[in-house]
Amino acid sequence: MPSKRFSLHFNRNNRDYEKIINALYCILSSYSLLKTSRKKDVAITGIDSTLRPGNDFFRYVNGKWYDSVSIPASQSGVGAYMFMNFPQRIRLQGILDSISKSNNPAGSIAQKVGDFYASGMDTVTIDKRGYTPIKPLLAKIEAISDLPSLMNFVVNEEKAGNYSIIGFGVSPDDKNSSMNIAQLYQTGLGLPDRDYYFKSDSSTVAIQEAYKKYLTVLFQLTGSNAQEAKKNAGLVYDIDKQLALSHKTKVELRDVQANYNKTAVADLAKRHPNIDWTTFLNNLGAKTDFINVGQPAYYDALNKLLKTIPINNWKIYLKANSIERYADDLSKPFVDASFEYTKVLSGQAVQKSRGEKMANIVDNYLGEALGELYVKKYFSEDAKKRMLVLVNNLQKAYAKRIDNLQWMSPITKQKAKEKLFAITKKIGYPDKWRDYSNVNIARNAYFENVVSGSKASISISIGKIGQASR
């Protein structure tokens, strides 16, 4: 589960992972070329033959690319995957541009995909609405009067994808990967992780100030005067920082054992009476007796802070959280404010085109519906059948080799073949497409479309608790 208002990604200021990916890509490419031809005149253009690979393998393989590559102004990073994925992105864009202009049957996936895309491309209507779409949400926050009503708001928004102080998710149990389990993670921060609140170097301070400025602008855009907006931004930052004190560091999060704490809900309810886990999970629709608490210290701290921080301050915090959550789904001033903050983190110089943004958003919320339209045009049923035959033949060949092994006992051979034929074959697209009948899409209601898509995804996720992970 990501932190409440930030998702990790490669960027201009964080290229270590990108280096690794590009090194692996170049290694594989080089190996493929060398394997297919032993001629001395084979040219591997990326290799810097002036360097000894044993001294600096990264520079040997990637140096020429690293020194010459240019990151597009609208992107936060560049790498092999970006180049390989470009043709698919163009194809998807073509599908969306075409289907959004068609007259599609009501309720069909074509109608939902096309109208969702069209609603997001209609920036004139979005700009006219301003922040009207979230006014009911802000009114709900204003109506909060005590801790139970605060937690009721939190859980209701959790079901809509508006995460705040509870990091809830569903994923395979680390100690029984065949089954899904409810998971709790540390959350609640607007900056990428805890260290951003406590470092004092110039780069980190610049990010802190950009974040505070962003909060201030969001409060002003929703009706606060300059003085009040700045005060509220400081208050939100202070609550963030108190939550950050309980967060584990990135290094501590790597300890798999320490981040596995399967706990009975009944015990958790006793431990955190202010959170009231029993009511929270019931309202969420999460039926489970056990839950893995990844970072218990966060929820111990939250349980105390819910009492020590005044309700009115929590309301301001929740307003900031909600405005941030939907900033990119509102009018241009909100979108611009969001970008001005995130570009300090990512180094991205200009915003992506509206079409590219919407292609990603439709993929996020109606991914399988868009995928179904894609495979109808670019990946036929016959192609899937041919690939399935190929994989089946591979299994048969491996089974024959297992049978011919002299060093394996009959029992071991049987177990090996059971594993071999237990492979899940995911080729091209699923045999059964996801049902989007509970997602309501209207051509003139972009914000509401986002909320509907998010609710449907979370409902499906919650329904996987206690189910097989495949």
C-alpha positions in Angstrom: 0.0 0.0 0.0 1.6 3.3 -1.0 1.8 6.2 1.5 -1.3 8.4 1.4 -0.2 11.0 -1.2 2.9 9.7 -2.8 3.9 6.8 -5.1 7.4 5.7 -5.7 8.8 6.0 -9.3 12.1 6.3 -11.1 13.1 9.9 -11.6 16.0 12.1 -12.6 17.2 12.4 -9.1 17.0 8.6 -8.4 18.6 6.6 -11.1 20.2 3.6 -9.4 17.4 1.2 -10.2 17.3 2.5 -13.8 21.1 1.8 -14.0 20.5 -1.8 -13.0 17.7 -2.3 -15.5 19.7 -0.8 -18.3 22.8 -2.8 -17.4 20.7 -6.1 -17.5 19.1 -5.1 -20.8 22.5 -4.4 -22.4 23.9 -7.6 -21.0 21.1 -9.7 -22.5 21.3 -7.8 -25.8 25.1 -8.3 -25.9 24.8 -12.0 -25.1 22.1 -12.5 -27.8 24.3 -10.8 -30.4 27.4 -12.8 -29.5 25.5 -16.1 -29.5 24.0 -15.6 -32.9 27.3 -14.6 -34.5 30.9 -15.4 -33.8 32.3 -13.1 -36.4 34.9 -10.7 -35.2 33.3 -7.8 -37.1 30.0 -7.9 -35.0 29.4 -4.3 -33.8 27.9 -4.0 -30.3 27.4 -0.2 -30.4 26.7 0.2 -26.7 29.9 -1.3 -25.5 32.8 1.0 -24.5 35.8 -1.2 -25.6 38.3 1.4 -24.1 37.3 0.2 -20.6 38.0 -3.1 -18.8 34.7 -4.7 -17.8 36.3 -6.0 -14.6 37.1 -2.4 -13.5 33.8 -0.7 -14.1 31.2 -3.1 -15.7 28.4 -0.5 -15.6 30.4 2.0 -17.6 31.7 -0.7 -19.9 28.1 -1.8 -20.9 26.2 1.5 -20.4 28.6 4.3 -20.5 28.0 5.5 -24.1 24.2 5.3 -23.5 24.4 7.0 -20.2 26.5 9.9 -21.5 24.4 10.5 -24.6 20.8 9.7 -23.6 18.3 12.6 -23.2 15.3 12.5 -20.9 12.3 13.9 -22.6 11.0 17.0 -20.9 7.6 15.4 -20.2 9.1 12.3 -18.6 10.8 11.8 -15.2 13.1 9.1 -16.4 14.2 7.1 -19.4 15.3 3.5 -20.0 14.9 0.4 -22.1 11.4 -0.3 -21.0 10.2 3.1 -22.1 11.5 2.5 -25.6 10.1 -1.0 -25.8 6.7 0.1 -24.5 6.3 3.0 -26.9 4.6 1.1 -29.7 2.0 -0.2 -27.3 1.3 3.2 -25.9 0.8 4.6 -29.4 -1.6 1.7 -30.2 -3.6 2.3 -27.0 -3.8 6.0 -27.8 -5.2 5.2 -31.2 -7.8 2.9 -29.8 -8.9 5.5 -27.2 -9.0 8.4 -29.8 -11.1 6.3 -32.1 -13.5 4.7 -29.7 -14.2 7.9 -27.8 -15.6 9.4 -31.1 -17.8 6.3 -31.8 -21.5 5.8 -30.9 -21.2 2.8 -28.6 -24.0 0.7 -27.0 -24.8 1.9 -23.4 -23.1 -0.3 -20.8 -20.7 -1.9 -23.2 -17.0 -1.8 -22.5 -16.5 0.3 -25.6 -18.9 2.9 -24.1 -17.3 2.9 -20.7 -13.7 3.1 -22.0 -14.6 5.7 -24.7 -16.7 7.9 -22.5 -14.2 7.7 -19.6 -11.5 8.9 -22.0 -13.7 11.6 -23.5 -14.7 12.9 -20.1 -11.1 13.3 -19.1 -10.2 15.0 -22.4 -13.0 17.5 -21.9 -10.9 20.0 -20.0 -13.4 22.8 -20.7 -16.1 21.1 -18.6 -13.5 20.0 -15.9 -12.2 23.6 -15.6 -15.8 25.1 -15.4 -16.5 22.8 -12.5 -13.5 24.0 -10.5 -13.5 22.2 -7.2 -17.3 21.7 -7.1 -16.9 17.9 -7.3 -15.2 17.7 -3.9 -17.3 20.2 -2.1 -19.6 17.4 -0.7 -16.5 15.6 0.5 -15.2 18.7 2.3 -18.7 19.3 3.8 -18.6 15.7 5.2 -15.2 16.5 6.9 -16.6 19.7 8.3 -19.5 17.7 9.9 -17.1 15.5 11.9 -17.7 16.1 15.5 -15.9 13.3 17.4 -13.6 10.3 17.1 -16.3 7.8 15.9 -17.5 10.2 13.2 -13.9 10.8 12.2 -13.1 7.1 11.8 -16.4 6.6 10.0 -15.3 9.2 7.4 -11.9 7.5 7.1 -13.4 4.1 6.4 -16.0 5.3 3.9 -13.3 7.1 2.0 -11.0 4.1 2.2 -13.7 2.3 0.1 -13.4 5.0 -2.5 -9.6 5.0 -2.7 -9.2 8.2 -0.7 -6.7 6.8 1.7 -5.6 8.8 4.7 -4.4 7.4 8.1 -5.1 3.7 7.5 -3.0 1.8 5.1 -5.1 -1.2 4.2 -4.6 -3.7 1.4 -5.0 -7.3 0.4 -2.1 -9.5 -0.9 -0.7 -13.0 -0.5 0.3 -14.1 3.0 4.1 -14.1 3.1 4.0 -17.4 5.1 1.2 -19.0 3.0 1.5 -17.4 -0.5 -1.4 -19.5 -1.9 -3.9 -17.5 0.2 -4.7 -13.7 0.3 -4.6 -12.0 3.7 -5.7 -8.5 4.9 -2.6 -6.3 5.4 -1.9 -3.0 7.3 0.9 -0.7 6.4 2.3 2.5 7.8 1.0 5.5 5.9 -0.2 9.1 6.5 2.6 11.1 5.0 2.6 13.6 2.2 6.3 13.4 1.6 7.9 10.3 0.1 9.1 8.8 3.4 9.9 9.6 7.0 13.5 10.8 6.4 12.2 13.8 4.4 10.8 15.3 7.6 14.0 15.0 9.6 16.9 15.8 7.2 18.2 19.3 7.0 20.4 19.3 3.8 19.5 22.0 1.3 17.9 19.5 -1.2 15.6 18.0 1.4 14.7 21.5 2.8 13.7 22.6 -0.7 11.4 19.6 -1.0 9.9 20.4 2.4 9.2 24.0 1.4 7.7 22.9 -1.9 5.3 20.6 -0.1 4.3 23.3 2.4 3.7 25.7 -0.5 1.6 23.1 -2.3 -0.6 22.6 0.8 -1.0 26.4 1.1 -2.0 26.7 -2.6 -4.6 23.9 -2.2 -6.2 25.5 0.8 -6.3 28.9 -1.1 -7.9 27.2 -4.1 -10.7 25.9 -1.9 -11.6 29.2 -0.3 -9.1 29.9 2.5 -7.4 33.3 2.6 -3.6 33.4 2.4 -3.0 33.7 6.1 -5.4 30.9 7.0 -4.0 28.7 4.2 -0.4 29.0 5.4 -1.5 28.3 9.0 -3.4 25.2 7.9 -0.5 24.0 5.8 1.8 24.2 8.8 -0.7 22.3 10.9 -0.9 19.5 8.4 2.9 19.3 8.1 3.1 19.0 11.9 0.7 16.1 12.0 2.6 14.4 9.1 5.8 14.8 11.1 4.3 13.3 14.3 3.2 10.3 12.2 6.6 10.1 10.5 8.3 9.6 13.9 6.7 6.1 14.1 7.6 5.1 10.6 10.2 2.6 9.9 13.1 3.6 7.6 13.6 2.2 4.2 16.3 0.0 5.5 14.1 -1.3 8.3 11.3 -2.1 5.8 13.7 -4.6 4.1 13.5 -6.9 7.0 10.8 -9.3 5.9 10.5 -11.1 9.3 10.2 -7.9 11.2 7.5 -6.7 8.9 5.4 -9.8 9.3 3.1 -9.5 12.4 0.0 -11.6 11.8 -2.4 -10.6 14.6 -5.9 -11.6 15.6 -8.4 -8.8 15.0 -9.8 -9.2 18.5 -6.3 -8.6 20.0 -5.8 -5.6 17.7 -9.1 -4.1 18.8 -8.0 -4.3 22.4 -4.6 -2.8 21.6 -6.1 0.2 19.6 -9.4 1.2 21.1 -9.4 4.6 19.5 -9.1 3.1 16.1 -11.8 0.5 16.8 -10.7 -2.1 14.4 -13.8 -4.3 14.7 -16.1 -1.4 13.5 -13.6 -0.3 10.9 -13.3 -3.7 9.3 -17.0 -4.4 9.4 -17.8 -1.0 7.8 -15.1 -1.7 5.2 -16.7 -5.1 4.4 -13.4 -6.9 5.2 -14.4 -10.3 6.7 -11.4 -11.6 8.5 -10.3 -12.9 11.9 -6.6 -12.1 11.3 -4.6 -9.3 9.8 -0.9 -8.8 9.1 0.3 -5.5 10.7 3.4 -4.7 8.8 4.6 -1.8 11.0 2.8 -2.0 14.4 4.6 1.0 15.8 2.7 3.3 13.4 -0.7 2.1 14.6 0.4 2.3 18.2 1.3 5.9 17.6 -1.8 6.6 15.6 -4.0 5.2 18.4 -2.5 7.8 20.8 -2.5 10.7 18.4 -6.2 10.2 17.6 -6.8 11.4 21.2 -4.0 13.9 21.7 -4.5 15.8 18.4 -7.7 17.9 18.5 -10.6 16.9 16.2 -10.6 20.2 14.5 -6.9 19.7 13.6 -7.6 16.3 12.2 -10.4 17.8 10.1 -7.9 20.2 8.5 -5.5 17.3 7.9 -8.3 15.2 6.2 -9.2 18.2 4.0 -5.6 18.5 2.8 -5.5 14.8 2.2 -8.7 14.7 0.2 -7.8 17.8 -1.9 -4.4 16.2 -2.7 -6.0 12.9 -3.6 -8.1 14.5 -6.2 -6.0 17.5 -7.3 -5.1 15.9 -10.6 -8.8 15.2 -11.3 -10.0 18.8 -10.8 -9.6 22.0 -12.8 -6.3 23.3 -14.2 -5.2 25.4 -11.2 -5.2 22.2 -9.1 -3.4 20.1 -11.7 -0.8 22.8 -12.1 -0.3 23.1 -8.3 0.2 19.3 -8.1 2.7 19.3 -10.9 4.7 22.2 -9.4 5.2 20.1 -6.3 5.9 16.8 -7.9 8.4 18.2 -10.4 10.6 19.2 -7.4 10.7 15.5 -6.5 10.9 14.0 -10.0 12.8 16.6 -12.0 10.2 16.3 -14.8 10.3 19.6 -16.7 6.8 19.8 -18.3 3.5 18.0 -17.9 2.6 15.1 -20.0 0.1 15.7 -22.7 -3.6 15.3 -21.7 -3.9 12.3 -24.0 -1.0 10.5 -22.4 -2.3 11.2 -18.9 -5.8 9.9 -19.8 -4.4 6.8 -21.5 -2.7 6.0 -18.2 -5.8 6.8 -16.1 -8.1 4.7 -18.2 -5.6 1.9 -18.0 -5.6 2.2 -14.2 -9.3 2.1 -13.7 -10.6 0.1 -16.7 -7.4 -1.8 -17.5 -9.0 -5.1 -18.6 -11.7 -3.4 -20.6 -9.1 -1.5 -22.5 -7.0 -4.7 -22.8 -10.0 -6.5 -24.3 -10.3 -3.8 -27.0 -6.6 -4.0 -27.6 -6.4 -7.8 -28.1 -9.4 -7.8 -30.4 -7.3 -5.6 -32.7 -3.8 -6.7 -32.2 -3.7 -10.2 -30.6 -6.2 -12.7 -32.1 -7.6 -15.8 -30.4 -5.7 -17.9 -33.0 -2.4 -16.3 -31.8 -3.2 -17.2 -28.2 -4.0 -20.8 -29.2 -0.7 -21.2 -31.1 1.2 -19.9 -28.1 -0.7 -22.3 -25.8 0.3 -25.2 -28.1 3.9 -24.1 -27.9 3.9 -24.0 -24.1 2.1 -27.3 -23.9 4.7 -28.9 -26.1 7.5 -27.5 -23.9 5.9 -29.1 -20.9 5.7 -32.4 -22.7 9.3 -32.2 -23.8 10.4 -31.5 -20.2 8.3 -34.3 -18.9 10.0 -36.7 -21.3 13.4 -35.5 -20.2 12.4 -36.0 -16.6 11.3 -39.6 -17.4 14.7 -40.3 -19.0 16.7 -39.1 -16.0 18.7 -41.9 -14.4 19.4 -40.2 -11.1 15.8 -39.5 -10.2 13.6 -42.0 -8.3 10.1 -42.7 -9.6 8.6 -40.7 -6.7 10.8 -37.7 -7.3 10.0 -37.8 -11.0 6.3 -37.8 -10.2 6.7 -34.8 -7.9 8.8 -32.9 -10.6 6.1 -33.5 -13.2 3.4 -32.3 -10.8 5.3 -29.0 -10.5 5.9 -28.9 -14.2 2.2 -29.2 -15.1 1.1 -26.9 -12.2 2.4 -23.9 -14.2 -0.3 -21.2 -14.7 -0.4 -20.3 -18.3 -1.0 -16.6 -18.7 -0.8 -15.9 -22.4 -1.9 -12.6 -23.9 -5.1 -12.1 -22.0 -7.3 -13.9 -19.4 -9.8 -16.6 -20.3 -12.4 -14.7 -18.4 -12.4 -10.9 -18.6 -13.1 -8.8 -15.5 -16.8 -7.6 -15.1 -17.1 -3.8 -15.1 -20.9 -3.8 -14.7 -20.6 -2.0 -11.4 -18.5 0.8 -12.8 -20.7 3.7 -13.9 -19.3 6.0 -16.6 -20.8 9.2 -17.9 -19.4 11.3 -20.7 -19.7 14.6 -18.8 -18.7 13.5 -15.3 -15.0 12.9 -15.2 -14.5 13.2 -11.4 -17.4 10.8 -10.7 -16.0 8.3 -13.2 -12.7 8.3 -11.3 -14.5 7.6 -8.0 -16.6 4.9 -9.5 -13.6 3.1 -11.1 -11.7 3.3 -7.8 -14.6 2.0 -5.7 -15.0 -1.0 -8.0 -11.3 -1.9 -7.8 -11.2 -1.7 -4.1 -14.3 -3.7 -3.7 -12.8 -6.5 -5.8 -9.6 -6.3 -3.7 -11.5 -6.6 -0.4 -13.4 -9.6 -1.8 -10.1 -11.5 -2.2 -9.5 -11.8 1.6 -9.2 -15.4 2.5 -9.3 -16.5 -1.2 -6.7 -18.3 -3.2 -4.1 -15.8 -4.4 -4.2 -17.1 -8.0 
